Amino acid sequence: MRTANMASEKDKAEDMATGFLQSQKVNWTANYIARGQKFGAMPQGQVEDEWLASTEGHG
């Protein structure tokens, strides 16, 4: 019985960890989309130019 209980506890911990990671992924995706919305109306060239300007000096 103890082994079955330990397996159940391990399964519960793994389920909780998986749920947490999935939640973090959803939150990251929502944040990424929200940050990108401001670029939705911009022409492609302007988005590229602003992206390049933001990365200058970071390498």
Secondary structure, DSSP 8 states (H G I E B T S, - for coil): -HHHHHHHHHHHHHHHHHHHHHHHHHHHHHHHHHHHGGGTTS-HHHHHHHHHHHHTT--
